[in-house]
Amino acid sequence: MAKIDNFKYTIEEAFRNCFYVVPDYQREYVWTDKEVQKLLDDINEQIDNGNSHEYFIGMVLVSEAEQNNHFNVIDGQQRLTTLFLLLCALRHLFAGESQQQAIAGLISTSYTSKEGKVQASLKLDPRYENAGEVMKMIVDLNTDPQGVRTGIKASSINSFGSLENLVNAYSVIYRYLTENYPDQDKLARYWGYLATSVIFIQIKTDVSTALKIFETINERGVGLNSMDLLKNLLFTQVNPKEFTKLKDEWKKITKPLEESGEKALRFLRYFLMANYKIVNKRVDFVVREDEIYDWLNEKNNKKLCNYESKPFDFVRKIARNVELYIAFSEGRGNDGKSSVEMDNLKLLCGGAFSLHFVLLLAANGLPKFFFDHFVRQLESFLFYYIFTKTPTKDLERSFSIWADELREICETSNAKTQTQKLDRFITERFQRGMSDKDALLTDALKRYTLDSMQRYRTRYLLAKLTQHVDMAYKGLRIPGSLLEYTTLEIEHILPDNPEKKLRTTFEQTNPEVDYDDYKTRLGNLALLEKPINIVASNDFFDKKKKEYVKCKHYLTSSLAKLENVGKNSSITRINTKLKSFTDWNAKTIDTRQDMLIKLSREIWKTSSVEPE
C-alpha cells in the first residue's frame, strides 16, 4: 500500500510551500462564471457574518513531481486555479501597498533544482494546450482584465475554450473585488481572511494511488462527467511513463468533438450502444448519460471493452468512432467522402434528431455500396417516425438491439450471405416498423401544414417530392443531391399575404373554410425559383399560372399545364400521377394534398440490395 500523507493548509501556506503543476493529461479549466462566483460568494459570506473561524473549501489530491516541493494536481485544480487567479487580481489591486510584495511571492518564486540550478516558476503551472502561456501573460502583465485581453491578443496566443475560461475567470474575480471591496482597508481585511482562514486538506501519495483515490471520490460523477471519469479510469491502467502518449491519443477524441461542437457525452453514449451489447437491470438495453461510468465499471463490461489489458486499443477504437461520428454529422459516408445519401439523411434529421448515429456507427463496417443502400433505407424508416412525431425513447431500445444485429452483419465475410442478412434486417426492422406507422403517417400528412414541423423539414419534404417528379419526368432512377431544391423558395399558391379582394373572393366561394388554415396546407405549397416567385407575387391563381409554367421543376409547372410527349414516355407515365388545375380553391388544395401523399409512398419505401 502506497504511503498517503495529508496536510492542512491555509491559502497562504499552500502557495508559499508548494508549486502546483496541472499535468497535460488532466482535464482543462472548465469553470464558468457561475462556479467562480459561487466560490467568491461563499468566502465573502464568511467575512460578512464576522466569522473568525476557519472556512474549509474541500480537498486537493496531489502526487509528487520530480522537482522539490512540486506536486502534480490530480483533483482540485479548478479550485486551485481560481484561487491562483484571485491572488493575481489581489496583487494588482494592492499596487503600492505592502501586501503586493507578499502576494507576489505566492504567485511566482524561484527554487533550486536537483542539478543545483536556481529556476523561476509560477506557483501554479497548467500544462495543457497553451494554458501555461496564458497564465504567464496574466501574471507578467499584472493589469486589469481589459489589459490582459489586449496583451494576449497582441501576443497571438489563440485563446479559446479552457484558455478563454481562464481569462473570463480573472475578469469575474477582478470585477467582484472592485465592486465589493472598493477601498484598501476593506480589501486588506478580505485578504487577511483569505490568507489565514480559508483552508483545504491536501492529500499526497504516488500518482497511481492518487488516480485510484480520485476515481473513488468521483465515481458518482460529483463535479465531473463520464468523459472525465473515463479518461481518469484509463490513466489508472497505464504506467505513468505512458501518460503523455495516452494523453495524445485521448486528444484525438476530445479535440475533434470540441472543434465540431458535438456533445461528448452524447457521442460516448451512442458509441457504447453501437459497439457493445448492452445489458442492464431495466432490460431496456439503453445506456443513459449519467450511467456511462457505472456501466464501464461493471465487471462484465470491463471484459467486454477490454480496456484494462489494452487501454490504448480501446482509446483508438473510440477515436475511430469519433472520426465516423463527425463524418456522418457532416454528411459524409463511411469512407469519409461526400455522400448524397448522408446529405439527405442530414436534411431530414437536422439538429433535432441524432439517435440514428447508433445504427450508423454499428453499420460502418459494411462495404460502401451496402452502407449507402442501408442509409437510403434508414432515411425512409426515419421519415415515417419523424413525421408521425414518435417519441425518441420509443426507438432507443430498438436501436440498441438492432446495433447488435448490424455488427453481426458487418462481420459476415461471404458477400451473398451478407446481402441476404441485410435484406432480412431491412424487411424485419425497417419495413415492418413503417407498416405499423402507415396509418399514422397518412393521417399526419393529411393534416400537414407549414407549421406542423420545423421549416427545414417542410423544405426537405417538398424537395424530395419535387425531385421525385423531376426524376420520373426525365426517366431517371438514382436520385442526386437535394441541394438545388433546398435553395428554392416555398411558394404559397393561395397567397400568404393576399390582397383584400382575393381573400374575400376565396371566402365567398369556399364557405365554412378558414383562409389562413388552407394557405399553410401542404397541398397549397410548392417550390419555386426566387425570380419567378417575385413576379407571381400575391395574385390570383389564373395570373400565377403563367409564371408557374416557367418553373423548371415539373411538380410546380404541372400545376398550370401537363405536358404530353409520346404515348408511353416517362412524361406521360408521371402525368397519370399528377394534376393540373384551372381554379384554386379549398377542394383543389385537398385534392393536391392527397396527390402528394400518394407520391410520398413511392419515395419513402424500402428495397432490396441490388448488385452493383
N, C-alpha and C positions, 0 to 999 in steps of 0.2 A: 504494500500500500504506500503510495507516494505521500510525502510529508505535506501537510496542509497547515499554513500559518494564517493568522488573521490579525489585523491591526485596526484600531480605532483612530481615524484621522479627522482633524478639522480641515477645512478647505486650505487654510494657510499651511498647515503641516504637510498635507498631501503634496501640494505643488512646490513646497520648499525641498522636500526629501526625495521626491520621485520624478523621473522622466517617464511619461506615458507614451507608448507607441501603439498606434492603431494599425495592426498588420494589414497588408493589402488584400488578404483573403477574407477580412471581416466585412460585414455589410457596411454600407456608407452612411453618412449622416442623413437621416430621414425625417428628423423632427421638423414640424411645420410651426407656424406662428402659434397655433393652439397649444402645443406641448411646451414651447418655450415660455409662453405667457403663464401657463399653469405653474411651472416651477418658480417663476418670479413671484407670482401671487402668493404661493404657499410660504415662501420665505418672508415676503412683505407682511403677511398676516401675523406671523410670529412677532415681528417688530411692532406692528400696530397694537397688538394686545399687551405690549410691555413685557413680553415673556423673556425672562433671562435664562431659561432652561435651554439645554441643547436641543437642536432640531435635527432629527435623523432623516436623511434623504435616500436611504437604501444601501445596497451592497454593490461593490465593484469587484469583479473577478479578474485576476491577472496571473500571468506566468512570467518568470524571469527571462529577460533578454540577455544577450551576450555582454553588453556594457554594464558597468556598475550602476546600480540604482535605476536601471531601465527596466520597464515592465511592459509586456505585451498585454493589451486590454482585450479580454475575451468577452466580458459582459459589463455594461455600464458606460460604454463610450458615448452614448447620446447625452447622458448627464454630464460626463467629464468634459466633453467638447463644449457644451453650453456654458458650463462654469468657466472654462478657459476663455471663451468669448466675453463672458461677463467681466473677467479680470482685465481683458484688453480695453473694454469700454470704460471701466473704472480708472485705469491708468491715464487715459486721455482726459477724462473729466477732472482728475486731480492734478492737472498741469500746474506746475509751480509750487505744489504742496508737498509736504514731507511724505505723504502716503504714496506719491507717484513712484519714488525710487524703490520703496518696499514692494509694491505690486509688480514693478518691472522685474524684480528678481524672481518672482513666482511665474513669470511668463517665459523668460529665457535666461539661461545662465551657462557657464562653462563647466566641463567635467574632465577628469583625467581618464583617458582610455587605458586599456590593458597594455598598450605599447608605450605608455608614459607620455602620450601627446595630449595637450590641452585642446579641447574642442568645444565650440559653442553649439548650443542646441535649444530648440523650443522645448518647453516642459510638456507640451502635448504635440505629438508629431503624427498626423494622419497620413498614411502612405498609399492611399487608394486614389487612382485616377486624378492626378494633379492637385489633390486636396492640400498636400503639403505646401505647394506653391501659393495657393490662395490664402492659406493660414499665415504663411510667412509675409505675404503682402499686407494682410490686416495688421500684423504685429509691426512690421517695418514702417508702414505709413503713419500709424499712430494718429488717426484722424477720425472725423465723423463719417457716418455711413456713405454720404454722397461722395466724399473724398476717396473712400475705399473703392466705390464702384468706378469712379473716374480712373483711379490708379490701375485697377485690374483691367479695365478696358484698354488703357494705354499700353499695358504690358502684353496684350494679345493673348492672355490666358483665356481659353474657351471655357467659361464657367456656365454650366448647365446642370440640371438635376441636383445631385447632392452638393455640388460646388455652389450652386445658386442658393441652396438651403443654408449653407454656412454664412453667406453674405446677408441673406434675409434675417437669420437669427441674430446676427450682430446688429442689424438695423432695429429689430424689435427690442433688443436689450438696451441699446443706446437711447431709444425713444422712451422706454419705460423709466429709465433712470432720470432723464432730464425732466420728465413730466411729474414724477413722484418725489424727486429729491432735488429741487431747484437750487438750494443753497448748500454751501460746503459743510456746514455743521450737520445738517440732516444727512448728507451723503456720507460724512465721516461715521456717524452712528450706524448707518446701514453697513458700511464696510466693516466696522468693528464687530457687528453681529455675524456677518457672513464669514469673516476670517476666523472667529474664535468659537462660534456656537453652532454653525451648520456642520454636521458631521456625517461620515459614512463609514461602513466597515469594509476594509479591503482584505479579500481572501487571496492568498498567494499559494500556488502549487505549480507542478510541472504542467506543460501545455496539454498533454493527453488527458490528465486528470481534470484540468480546468475545463476542457471541452466537454467532458462527460458530466461535470457538475453543471455546466451551462445548459446542456441538454435536459438534465433532470429538472432544473429550475424552470425551464421554458417549455416543457413537454406538453403543456396545455395551451401553448401559444400566447402566454401573457406578454404583451408588448411586442411580440414577433408574429410573423405569419408563417405559413407552412413552407414557403420557399426559403426563408431564412433558416428555419429549423432543419430542413432537408440539407441545406448547404453545410450546416454545422455537423449534422449526422455523418455526412460523407467525409468531412475532415477528420472525424474520430477514427475513420477506417484506414487512414494512411499515415506513413511516417512523416514527422514534421519536416524532414528534408524535402518532401514532395509537395509541401503546401503551395509553393509558388506554381508548380506545374499544374496542380489541381485547380488553383485559382484561375489560371489562364484558360483551362478547359471550361470552368464554370462561367467565365465571361462570355463564352460562345453561346451560352443560354440566356443570360440576363441582358447583355448589351443589345442584341437584335430585338428582343421583346420590348426593351425600353425605347429604342430608336423608332420602332414601328408603332408605338403607342398601344401595344397589345397588353392585356392584363395577364400578369404572370401566373396568378393562382388559377384563373380560368383555363389557361393553357395546360397547367400541370394536372388539373382535374381531367381534362379531355385526354391528355397523354396516358394517364393510368387506365382510363376506361377503354381506350383504343388498343392498348398494348398488353393488358393483363386481364385475366378472368377475375372479376370482382365478386367476392363472397362476403356477405355481411349479415348481421342479425336481423335486419329488416327484410332481408330476402328481396330487395329491390334492385340489386346489382349496380347500385349507384354510389359514387364517392362524392360527398359534398366538400366544399372548400375547407370547412373547419374540421373535416375528418381526414384530410390527406396525410398529415403527420402520423396520426394514430394508425392509419391503415398501413403505412410504410413500416411502422414499428412492430406490427403484428408478426408473430413467429413465422407463419406460413408464407406471408408476403415477403419477408426478408429473403427467404429461399427463392421465391418466385422472381423477384427482381435481381437477386444475386449481387447486391451492391456491397455486401460485407467482404466477399472474397475478391470481387472485381469492380471496385468503385469507379475506376476510370472508364471501364466499358459502359457502366450504367450512365455516367455523365455524358459520354459521347452519344449514347442512344438518345438521351433527352435532347442533346444539341441537334442531332439529325432531325428529330421530330419538330424542333423549333424552326429549322430551315423549311421543312414542308409546310408547317402551320402558317408561316408568314407568306410563303409562296401561294398557298391556297387563298389566303386572305387578300392577296393582291391580284387574284385572277389567273395564276399560273398553274400548270398541271404538275403531275408527279415527276416530270422530267425537268422541272424548273423553268420551262419555256411558256410563252404566252399561249393561252388556251381559250378558244371560243366557248367551250363547254363550261369552264370555270368562270369565265366572264359572265355568262348568262346566269349561272347559279349565284354569283355575287350580286347581280342586279335584282334577283328575286329576294335574296335573304337580307341584303343591306347590312346595317349595323344592328338590327333588332333581333336577328336570329343567328345563333352560332353553334348550336348543338350538333349540327351536321358534320363539324370538324372531327367528331369522334369516329364517324364512319369513313371520312376521307383519310384520316391517319391510319385507320385499320386496313384500308384498301390500297394504301400507297404502293404495296409490293406487287400489284397487278401489272402485267405488261401495259405499255401506254395505250394501245388500241382498246384493250379491255377496260382500262381505267377510264378513258374518255367515254366509252359506252356506259359504264357504271354511273358516271356523273350525269349523263343525259337522263338516265332512269331516275336518279335521285332527285333531279330538278322536277320531274313530273310528280313524283311522290310528294315532295315538299310543297309544290303548288297546291295540291289538294289539302294538305294540313294547314298551311299558312292562310289560304283564302277561306278556310272554314273556321279560322281562329281557334284551332285546337291548342289547349294549354301545353307549354313546353314539357311540363312534368309528365304528361301522358306519353311522351316519346323517350324520355331519359332511360327508363328501364329497358325498353325495346332496343334502343341504340346500343346500350352496353352489351346486351346479349348478342345482337347482330354483329357487333365488332368481333366477338369470338369466332363467329362463323366466317366472317370475311378474312380473318387471319388464316384460318384453315384453308380457305380457297386460294389465298395468295401462296401458300406453301405447297400447293399441288403442282407437281412438276410436269405431268402429262397435259399437253395443251387441250386435247379433246375432252378429257375428264374435267379440266378446269373450266372449259366452256359450259359443259353440262351443269356443273355446280353453280356457276354464276347465273345461268339462266334460271335454274331452280330457285336460287335465292331471290332473284328479281320477281319471279312469279309468286312465291310464297310470302315474301315480305312486303315488297312494294305494291304489286298488283292487287293482292288481297286487301291491303290497307286502303288502297284507292277505291276499291269496290265498296268497302264498308263506308266510305265517306261520300260516295257518289250522290246520294240523295241530298246530303247536306250541302255539297258543293253547288248542285243545281239550284237549290233554294237561295244560297248566298249570292250566286251570280244573277238570279232573277231580281234580287233586291239591291244589286250592286249600284252604288253611286260614287261620285268623285270623292266623297267623304268617308267611304266605307273602310279604306285602308290608307296608309301613308301615300303621299303623292307619288313617290318614286315607284311604288308597287303598281299603282294605276298606270303609270307610264310604261312599266315593264309589261303589264297585261296587254295594253294597246299595241306596244311594239311587237310582241310575239304574234298577235293576231294579224297585224299589218304585214309582217314579214312572211307569215304562213301563206297569206293570199298572194303576195308577190312571187313566192316560190312556185305556187301552183300555177299562176299565170304564165310563168316562164318555163314551166316543166322541170324545175329543179327539185332534187331530193334532199340534199345535205345543206342545212342552214348555216349561214355565215354569221358574222358579228352583228349584234344588235345596235352597234354604235350609231349608225346613221339614223336609226329610228328613234333612239332615246334623245337625240338633239332636236327632233321635231316638236312643234308646239301642239298642245292639247286644244283642239277646237271644239267649242260648244256649237253644235249645229243649230239648235234653238238657243239664241244668244244668251250669254251670261249677263250682259247689261243691255237689255233691249230698249228700243225706243218705246214710248208710251203706246203708240198706235199698234206696234207688233204685239205687245203684252195683252192689250185689250182684245185684239183680234183672236189671239190664241185662247184666251179665257172665254170668249163668246162662242167659239166653235168647239171648245172642249170643256163643257160644263162639268162641275164637280171634280175638276182636276187642278192640282196646285202647280202653277208655272214653275216656281222655284224648286219644287221636287223634281219635275221632269227635266229641267235644264241640266241637272247634275247626273242623270241616269247614264249607265254605261251605253245604252242604245243611242244616246244623244252625243256621244263623244267620238272624236276621230283625230287622227294625227295629220298635220298639215304643215307644209313649209311656211316659214315665217312671212316671206313677202306675199304669198297668196292669202295667208291669214289676215294680214293687214288690209288687203283690198276687200276681202269678203266681209270684214267688219261685223256689224251687228244687224245686218239687213235680213229681209225675208228670204225664205228658202229658195224661191224661184229666182232670186237675184244671185244668191250664193252658189247655186248650181253651176253657173257659168265659170266660176272660179275653181270649183271642185274638180271639174273636168281637166284642168291644167295640172293637177297634182300627179306626180309620177308614181304614186303608190295606189294600186288598184282598189284596195279596200275603201279608200276615200273617194277616188274618182268615179267608182261604180255607183256611188250614191246618186249621181246625176244620170249616168248612162252606162249600160253594159255593152261591151264591145263584142262583136260577132265575127270571128275569124275561123273559117273552116267548119266542117261538120262534126269532127270529133277531136278537136285540138285541145291543148291544155287550157286554152282560154274558155272554150265552150264548156269544158268539164267543170271549171271552177265557177262558171256562171250559174250552174244549177244549184249552187250553194249560197249565192248572193242575191241581192235585190237592189233595184234602182227605184227611185221614188219621184212622184210628181208633186205630192204635197208632204208637208211635215207637221204632224200632229201627235197627240198622245198615243194613238193607235199605231202609227208608223214607228214611233220610238220603241214601243213594246215589241213590235214585230222585229225590229233590228236587234233588240236585246236578245230575243230568242235565237235569232240567226247567229249572233256572236257566241252564244252558249254552245250551239251545235258545232261551230268551228273549233271551240276550245277542246272539244272531245277528240278532235283529230290531232291537236298539238300536244297536249299533256297526256301522254299514254306511254305504256311500256312496250318494249320489243325485245326480241331475242338477239343474241350476239350474231352478227353476220360476218362471214370470213372476210379478211382484208383483201 
